[in-house]
């Protein structure tokens, strides 16, 4: 649960902190010993730091320094300049994680996440392997190749991505801006049909969508993936590298859930992981794995840390 002290939310995993990091002033929570091995937990859309509210104390008790940031466009994270492009492309989000690690004096960390956060973990392992001790990635290898993303899927598969096509229209942008909470609650229900979350749980996270940049970041993220919005030239070299869909060599555990359908067994992306590796399948669990199955998610982080130590 969370409560308010002044304007600052206090959660089960500690008080909200802020740090200038790169282009952002990042809101984050932190737990565990300051000298413990670092773990950065990264959420996706439409979620927030509370997806890790139960994972965090488990890891802190195991001796990890746990850092859980609000992604750009969420919660108390703000751009330092009004003139900065509200960019949601994949490499920009990953670069934010590197900048936060720099700001907090973290040399290397395990990066673990789901949805956008899983993509950030994959990208960190590819572009900044020297900063990435290991990764845990829900849904596996989900790096976006813009060329491949132009290829049509089967009609049934396309149906699952209906919101991306909605966001491609101005009507969709307006609809999301005007109905953000209702829209995102629907996504929760569709992505995790067996998760019986209550109103309090949803509203605790929904406050993060009040960020003034939230709509801009979400819409840009999905339009960029469909080549309906440009990225920034400063990230071109990263995107060129990512377009090659490189193999990940750092220790990794991937997690498949019911949300992943036929890909839940991990077989379709197994060849993308060349280092110490394991895959976990979680039947009966939806997309928000760390909140629906916090013990399993935390166990994966502890296990992948063991891979690194045994190298």
C-alpha positions as CSV (number, residue, x, y, z in Angstrom):
1,X,0.0,0.0,0.0
2,X,1.0,3.6,-0.3
3,X,0.1,6.9,1.4
4,X,0.9,10.5,0.9
5,X,3.2,12.6,3.1
6,X,2.9,16.1,1.6
7,X,3.2,15.6,-2.1
8,X,5.6,12.6,-1.8
9,X,4.2,9.0,-2.0
10,X,5.7,6.6,0.5
11,X,5.5,3.0,-0.6
12,X,6.1,-0.4,1.0
13,X,9.6,-0.3,-0.5
14,X,10.7,3.1,0.8
15,X,10.4,6.8,0.2
16,X,10.4,8.4,-3.2
17,X,13.7,9.9,-4.2
18,X,14.7,12.2,-7.1
19,X,18.0,12.4,-9.1
20,X,19.1,14.4,-12.0
21,X,20.2,11.9,-14.6
22,X,20.9,12.8,-18.2
23,X,17.9,14.5,-19.7
24,X,15.7,13.8,-16.7
25,X,15.0,14.3,-13.1
26,X,14.2,10.7,-12.2
27,X,11.8,9.6,-9.5
28,X,12.9,6.3,-8.0
29,X,12.6,4.1,-4.9
30,X,15.5,2.3,-3.4
31,X,16.0,-0.5,-0.9
32,X,18.6,-2.9,0.4
33,X,22.2,-2.3,1.4
34,X,24.0,0.5,-0.4
35,X,27.1,-1.8,-1.0
36,X,25.0,-4.7,-2.3
37,X,25.1,-5.9,-5.9
38,X,22.8,-3.5,-7.8
39,X,19.5,-4.5,-9.5
40,X,17.6,-2.0,-11.6
41,X,13.9,-3.0,-12.0
42,X,12.2,-1.3,-15.0
43,X,8.5,-1.2,-15.6
44,X,6.6,-0.8,-18.9
45,X,3.3,0.5,-20.2
46,X,0.8,1.0,-18.6
47,X,2.4,0.2,-15.3
48,X,4.8,1.9,-12.8
49,X,7.2,1.2,-9.9
50,X,4.5,-0.6,-7.9
51,X,4.8,-3.6,-10.2
52,X,7.9,-4.3,-8.1
53,X,6.5,-3.5,-4.6
54,X,6.6,-7.1,-3.5
55,X,9.7,-8.0,-5.5
56,X,11.8,-5.3,-4.0
57,X,11.8,-6.3,-0.3
58,X,12.5,-9.9,-1.3
59,X,15.7,-8.8,-3.1
60,X,16.7,-6.3,-0.4
61,X,16.5,-9.1,2.2
62,X,18.7,-11.2,-0.1
63,X,21.4,-8.4,0.1
64,X,20.8,-6.6,-3.2
65,X,20.7,-2.8,-3.7
66,X,17.4,-2.4,-5.5
67,X,16.6,0.7,-7.6
68,X,13.2,1.1,-9.2
69,X,12.8,4.2,-11.4
70,X,9.8,5.8,-13.0
71,X,10.3,5.6,-16.7
72,X,10.2,8.9,-18.6
73,X,6.6,10.0,-18.8
74,X,5.6,8.3,-15.5
75,X,5.2,9.4,-11.9
76,X,7.6,12.1,-10.7
77,X,10.1,11.7,-13.5
78,X,10.4,15.0,-15.4
79,X,12.4,16.3,-18.3
80,X,15.0,18.9,-17.2
81,X,14.2,21.1,-20.3
82,X,10.9,22.0,-21.8
83,X,12.7,21.9,-25.2
84,X,13.7,18.2,-25.0
85,X,11.9,16.0,-27.5
86,X,9.3,13.8,-25.8
87,X,10.8,10.7,-27.3
88,X,9.7,7.2,-26.5
89,X,12.0,5.3,-28.9
90,X,13.6,2.2,-27.5
91,X,17.3,3.3,-27.2
92,X,16.3,6.6,-25.5
93,X,14.6,4.6,-22.8
94,X,17.6,2.4,-22.3
95,X,20.0,5.4,-22.3
96,X,17.9,6.8,-19.4
97,X,18.8,3.7,-17.4
98,X,22.5,4.2,-18.0
99,X,22.2,7.9,-17.0
100,X,20.5,7.0,-13.8
101,X,23.2,4.4,-13.0
102,X,25.8,7.1,-13.6
103,X,24.0,9.5,-11.3
104,X,23.7,7.0,-8.5
105,X,27.3,5.8,-8.8
106,X,26.4,2.3,-10.0
107,X,29.1,0.7,-12.1
108,X,27.2,-2.4,-13.1
109,X,23.7,-3.8,-12.4
110,X,21.4,-6.6,-13.1
111,X,18.6,-5.1,-15.3
112,X,15.3,-6.8,-15.0
113,X,11.9,-5.8,-16.4
114,X,8.8,-6.6,-18.3
115,X,7.1,-4.9,-21.3
116,X,9.2,-1.7,-22.1
117,X,11.4,-2.7,-19.2
118,X,12.3,-6.0,-20.7
119,X,13.2,-4.3,-23.9
120,X,15.4,-2.0,-21.9
121,X,17.1,-5.0,-20.3
122,X,17.8,-6.5,-23.7
123,X,19.1,-3.3,-25.1
124,X,21.4,-2.7,-22.1
125,X,22.9,-6.1,-22.6
126,X,23.5,-5.3,-26.3
127,X,24.7,-1.7,-26.2
128,X,26.2,-1.5,-22.7
129,X,27.3,-5.0,-21.8
130,X,30.1,-3.6,-19.6
131,X,27.4,-2.0,-17.4
132,X,25.1,-5.0,-17.4
133,X,25.9,-7.8,-15.0
134,X,23.0,-9.9,-16.1
135,X,19.4,-9.5,-17.2
136,X,15.9,-10.9,-16.5
137,X,13.6,-10.3,-19.4
138,X,9.9,-11.1,-19.5
139,X,8.8,-12.1,-23.0
140,X,12.4,-12.7,-23.9
141,X,14.1,-11.0,-26.8
142,X,11.9,-8.1,-27.8
143,X,14.3,-5.6,-29.5
144,X,12.5,-3.7,-32.2
145,X,13.8,-3.9,-35.8
146,X,11.9,-1.2,-37.6
147,X,12.2,-3.0,-41.0
148,X,10.9,-6.3,-39.6
149,X,8.1,-4.4,-37.8
150,X,6.6,-3.4,-41.2
151,X,5.9,-7.0,-42.0
152,X,2.2,-8.0,-41.4
153,X,1.3,-10.7,-39.0
154,X,-1.7,-13.1,-39.2
155,X,-5.0,-11.4,-38.7
156,X,-5.4,-13.0,-35.3
157,X,-2.0,-11.8,-34.2
158,X,-2.6,-8.3,-35.5
159,X,-5.8,-8.2,-33.4
160,X,-3.7,-8.3,-30.2
161,X,-1.9,-5.1,-31.2
162,X,-5.1,-3.1,-31.8
163,X,-4.1,-0.3,-29.5
164,X,-0.9,0.4,-31.6
165,X,-3.1,1.1,-34.7
166,X,-5.5,3.2,-32.5
167,X,-2.5,5.3,-31.3
168,X,-1.5,5.8,-34.9
169,X,-4.5,8.1,-35.4
170,X,-5.2,11.5,-34.0
171,X,-8.5,10.2,-32.7
172,X,-6.5,7.6,-30.8
173,X,-4.2,10.2,-29.3
174,X,-7.2,12.2,-28.1
175,X,-8.9,9.1,-26.9
176,X,-6.0,8.1,-24.8
177,X,-5.5,11.6,-23.4
178,X,-9.1,11.9,-22.5
179,X,-9.6,8.3,-21.1
180,X,-6.1,7.3,-19.8
181,X,-7.2,5.5,-16.7
182,X,-10.1,3.7,-18.3
183,X,-7.9,2.7,-21.3
184,X,-5.0,1.4,-19.1
185,X,-7.3,-0.5,-16.8
186,X,-8.7,-2.3,-19.9
187,X,-5.1,-3.1,-21.0
188,X,-4.4,-4.6,-17.5
189,X,-7.6,-6.7,-17.8
190,X,-6.7,-8.0,-21.3
191,X,-3.0,-8.6,-20.6
192,X,-3.6,-10.3,-17.3
193,X,-7.1,-11.9,-17.4
194,X,-6.5,-14.1,-14.4
195,X,-5.1,-11.4,-12.2
196,X,-7.8,-10.3,-9.7
197,X,-6.4,-6.8,-8.9
198,X,-8.6,-4.4,-7.0
199,X,-9.4,-0.7,-7.4
200,X,-6.8,0.3,-4.8
201,X,-4.0,-1.6,-6.6
202,X,-4.9,0.0,-10.0
203,X,-5.3,3.5,-8.6
204,X,-2.0,3.3,-6.8
205,X,-0.3,2.9,-10.2
206,X,-2.8,5.1,-12.2
207,X,-1.5,8.2,-10.4
208,X,1.7,7.7,-12.4
209,X,-0.2,8.4,-15.6
210,X,-0.9,12.0,-14.5
211,X,2.7,12.9,-15.5
212,X,2.4,15.8,-18.0
213,X,4.6,13.9,-20.6
214,X,2.8,10.6,-20.3
215,X,0.6,10.8,-23.4
216,X,3.4,12.2,-25.6
217,X,5.8,9.5,-24.6
218,X,3.3,6.6,-25.0
219,X,2.1,7.9,-28.4
220,X,5.6,8.5,-29.7
221,X,6.7,5.0,-28.6
222,X,4.1,3.2,-30.6
223,X,4.1,5.5,-33.6
224,X,7.9,5.2,-33.8
225,X,7.7,1.4,-33.9
226,X,5.4,1.7,-36.9
227,X,7.6,4.3,-38.6
228,X,4.9,6.9,-38.2
229,X,7.1,9.1,-36.0
230,X,10.8,9.9,-36.3
231,X,13.4,9.1,-33.7
232,X,16.1,11.5,-32.8
233,X,19.4,11.6,-34.8
234,X,21.4,11.3,-31.7
235,X,20.2,7.8,-31.2
236,X,20.7,6.7,-34.8
237,X,23.9,4.8,-34.1
238,X,22.2,2.9,-31.3
239,X,19.3,2.0,-33.5
240,X,21.6,0.9,-36.4
241,X,23.2,-1.5,-34.0
242,X,19.9,-2.8,-32.7
243,X,18.5,-3.3,-36.2
244,X,21.1,-6.1,-36.6
245,X,19.3,-7.9,-33.7
246,X,22.5,-8.9,-32.1
247,X,23.0,-11.9,-29.8
248,X,23.0,-11.2,-26.1
249,X,26.1,-12.6,-24.3
250,X,25.6,-11.5,-20.7
251,X,24.0,-14.0,-18.3
252,X,20.2,-14.0,-18.9
253,X,17.0,-15.5,-17.7
254,X,13.9,-15.1,-19.9
255,X,10.3,-15.6,-18.6
256,X,7.3,-16.6,-20.6
257,X,3.7,-16.2,-19.5
258,X,0.2,-16.7,-20.8
259,X,0.5,-13.3,-22.4
260,X,3.2,-14.6,-24.8
261,X,0.9,-17.3,-26.3
262,X,2.9,-19.8,-28.4
263,X,6.2,-18.0,-27.6
264,X,5.8,-18.7,-23.8
265,X,8.3,-21.6,-24.1
266,X,11.0,-19.3,-25.2
267,X,12.0,-21.5,-28.2
268,X,11.5,-18.8,-30.8
269,X,14.3,-16.6,-29.3
270,X,16.6,-19.1,-27.6
271,X,19.3,-18.6,-30.2
272,X,19.5,-14.9,-29.3
273,X,21.1,-15.7,-25.9
274,X,24.7,-16.9,-26.2
275,X,25.8,-16.6,-22.5
276,X,24.7,-18.5,-19.4
277,X,21.0,-18.8,-19.8
278,X,17.7,-20.3,-18.6
279,X,14.1,-19.9,-19.5
280,X,11.1,-20.0,-17.1
281,X,7.5,-20.5,-18.2
282,X,4.8,-19.3,-15.8
283,X,1.4,-20.8,-16.8
284,X,-1.6,-19.0,-15.4
285,X,0.3,-15.7,-15.1
286,X,-0.3,-12.7,-17.4
287,X,1.9,-9.9,-18.6
288,X,2.6,-8.1,-15.3
289,X,4.8,-11.0,-14.1
290,X,6.6,-9.2,-11.2
291,X,3.2,-8.1,-9.6
292,X,1.4,-11.3,-10.4
293,X,4.2,-13.7,-9.5
294,X,6.7,-11.7,-7.4
295,X,8.4,-14.7,-5.9
296,X,9.1,-16.2,-9.2
297,X,10.4,-13.0,-10.6
298,X,12.7,-12.3,-7.6
299,X,13.9,-15.9,-7.7
300,X,15.0,-15.4,-11.4
301,X,17.1,-12.4,-10.4
302,X,18.8,-14.3,-7.6
303,X,19.4,-17.2,-10.0
304,X,20.8,-15.1,-12.8
305,X,23.2,-13.5,-10.3
306,X,24.4,-16.9,-9.5
307,X,25.1,-17.5,-13.2
308,X,27.3,-14.4,-13.2
309,X,29.2,-15.5,-10.1
310,X,29.9,-18.9,-11.5
311,X,31.5,-17.7,-14.7
